[in-house]
Amino acid sequence: MGNQLQHEVKKKTPFKSLKAEALLNLLRTNDQFHNQFIRLFREFGLTPSQYNILRILRGEGKPLPSLEIADRLIQVVPAITGLIDRLEKAEMVTRQRCEEDRRVVYVAITKKALKIIDKMDTPLEAMHEQLVGHMTQAELKELVRLLEKARAPLLKSTTK
């Protein structure tokens, strides 16, 4: 299995270090998986970030402050307001100012958006199967553990 990335990218010499090879493998895998998700979301008129917001709202089952949504996103986005603006324009979310604190804006998912993301559940499950279905439960658990371990130093620096 080793050196597969070196062949994929037609690199003539080995990677400078195993750390570099591991990180480049992670980046390449992320890019390829992300492209698959982008294609699927596009079929439903959404971007990955927009889907992520709708998924969070559906999972919560009630309106959330926009900053709370931003904290829960899988991919950090600098302009949560712009994303919510586009979803509101597409009638997928509604906004309401908090009466107690006018700075807080609650975002709620609409029935229209719920119908769309409910339709996405089956194709998303199929994509999960396509992308990692060949891995055993033990391998998936180990992958999750290793990815969480890889992110651990970054989590420590953001919680200070």
C-alpha positions as semicolon CSV with decimal commas, in nm:
position;residue;x (nm);y (nm);z (nm)
1;M;0,000;0,000;0,000
2;G;0,283;0,244;0,082
3;N;0,405;0,488;-0,182
4;Q;0,066;0,488;-0,356
5;L;0,043;0,868;-0,336
6;Q;0,393;0,900;-0,481
7;H;0,271;0,705;-0,787
8;E;-0,064;0,889;-0,805
9;V;0,102;1,229;-0,823
10;K;0,392;1,095;-1,034
11;K;0,649;1,210;-0,780
12;K;0,993;1,091;-0,891
13;T;1,154;1,085;-0,547
14;P;1,020;0,962;-0,214
15;F;0,860;1,214;0,021
16;K;1,104;1,399;0,247
17;S;0,945;1,244;0,557
18;L;0,672;1,009;0,666
19;K;0,501;1,311;0,828
20;A;0,491;1,490;0,492
21;E;0,360;1,178;0,316
22;A;0,089;1,129;0,582
23;L;-0,028;1,491;0,563
24;L;-0,029;1,495;0,183
25;N;-0,228;1,169;0,181
26;L;-0,478;1,328;0,420
27;L;-0,508;1,639;0,202
28;R;-0,549;1,436;-0,118
29;T;-0,813;1,211;0,040
30;N;-0,999;1,513;0,175
31;D;-0,993;1,679;-0,167
32;Q;-1,123;1,370;-0,347
33;F;-1,396;1,304;-0,090
34;H;-1,493;1,672;-0,077
35;N;-1,535;1,679;-0,456
36;Q;-1,779;1,387;-0,434
37;F;-1,984;1,566;-0,169
38;I;-1,983;1,891;-0,369
39;R;-2,129;1,709;-0,671
40;L;-2,406;1,554;-0,462
41;F;-2,495;1,879;-0,284
42;R;-2,500;2,064;-0,617
43;E;-2,772;1,824;-0,740
44;F;-2,990;1,962;-0,458
45;G;-2,888;2,326;-0,513
46;L;-2,672;2,346;-0,201
47;T;-2,309;2,400;-0,111
48;P;-2,145;2,181;0,154
49;S;-2,156;2,470;0,403
50;Q;-2,524;2,538;0,338
51;Y;-2,605;2,169;0,383
52;N;-2,404;2,170;0,704
53;I;-2,613;2,458;0,844
54;L;-2,938;2,283;0,752
55;R;-2,813;1,954;0,900
56;I;-2,730;2,129;1,228
57;L;-3,073;2,295;1,243
58;R;-3,257;1,973;1,160
59;G;-3,058;1,784;1,424
60;E;-3,123;2,045;1,691
61;G;-3,495;2,053;1,619
62;K;-3,530;2,418;1,720
63;P;-3,395;2,759;1,611
64;L;-3,036;2,836;1,706
65;P;-2,839;3,159;1,736
66;S;-2,626;3,212;1,425
67;L;-2,304;3,213;1,629
68;E;-2,396;2,875;1,780
69;I;-2,440;2,739;1,427
70;A;-2,100;2,880;1,328
71;D;-1,938;2,700;1,624
72;R;-2,085;2,366;1,515
73;L;-1,985;2,376;1,147
74;I;-1,759;2,098;1,018
75;Q;-1,569;2,344;0,801
76;V;-1,507;2,685;0,951
77;V;-1,650;2,961;0,736
78;P;-1,557;3,325;0,782
79;A;-1,893;3,466;0,671
80;I;-2,177;3,278;0,841
81;T;-2,405;3,579;0,785
82;G;-2,361;3,556;0,407
83;L;-2,439;3,184;0,408
84;I;-2,752;3,240;0,613
85;D;-2,850;3,530;0,383
86;R;-2,838;3,298;0,081
87;L;-3,035;3,026;0,262
88;E;-3,296;3,283;0,368
89;K;-3,324;3,414;0,011
90;A;-3,382;3,053;-0,103
91;E;-3,653;3,022;0,166
92;M;-3,465;2,747;0,349
93;V;-3,424;2,933;0,678
94;T;-3,594;3,216;0,861
95;R;-3,441;3,463;1,104
96;Q;-3,577;3,615;1,420
97;R;-3,412;3,862;1,655
98;C;-3,402;3,770;2,021
99;E;-3,631;3,996;2,223
100;E;-3,402;4,000;2,530
101;D;-3,079;4,065;2,337
102;R;-3,127;4,233;1,999
103;R;-2,771;4,136;1,896
104;V;-2,869;3,768;1,891
105;V;-3,036;3,634;1,576
106;Y;-3,209;3,298;1,584
107;V;-3,212;3,089;1,266
108;A;-3,482;2,828;1,197
109;I;-3,504;2,569;0,921
110;T;-3,809;2,582;0,693
111;K;-4,032;2,294;0,578
112;K;-3,897;2,343;0,227
113;A;-3,540;2,285;0,347
114;L;-3,642;1,987;0,561
115;K;-3,795;1,819;0,255
116;I;-3,476;1,876;0,056
117;I;-3,233;1,746;0,314
118;D;-3,460;1,453;0,398
119;K;-3,438;1,357;0,028
120;M;-3,059;1,377;0,058
121;D;-3,033;1,119;0,338
122;T;-3,042;0,812;0,112
123;P;-2,791;0,940;-0,149
124;L;-2,564;1,054;0,135
125;E;-2,574;0,709;0,295
126;A;-2,489;0,560;-0,045
127;M;-2,194;0,798;-0,074
128;H;-2,069;0,701;0,272
129;E;-2,087;0,339;0,160
130;Q;-1,904;0,417;-0,165
131;L;-1,627;0,612;0,006
132;V;-1,558;0,404;0,318
133;G;-1,784;0,100;0,295
134;H;-1,487;-0,118;0,205
135;M;-1,338;-0,056;0,551
136;T;-1,420;-0,274;0,852
137;Q;-1,581;-0,135;1,168
138;A;-1,247;-0,174;1,345
139;E;-1,067;0,016;1,068
140;L;-1,325;0,295;1,076
141;K;-1,292;0,326;1,455
142;E;-0,914;0,338;1,419
143;L;-0,941;0,599;1,144
144;V;-1,165;0,815;1,363
145;R;-0,926;0,773;1,656
146;L;-0,623;0,867;1,446
147;L;-0,791;1,170;1,290
148;E;-0,903;1,294;1,631
149;K;-0,549;1,241;1,761
150;A;-0,410;1,436;1,463
151;R;-0,644;1,731;1,541
152;A;-0,579;1,723;1,916
153;P;-0,300;1,987;1,921
154;L;-0,523;2,229;1,728
155;L;-0,816;2,175;1,965
156;K;-0,598;2,257;2,264
157;S;-0,488;2,586;2,107
158;T;-0,846;2,695;2,025
159;T;-0,982;2,627;2,375
160;K;-0,733;2,852;2,553
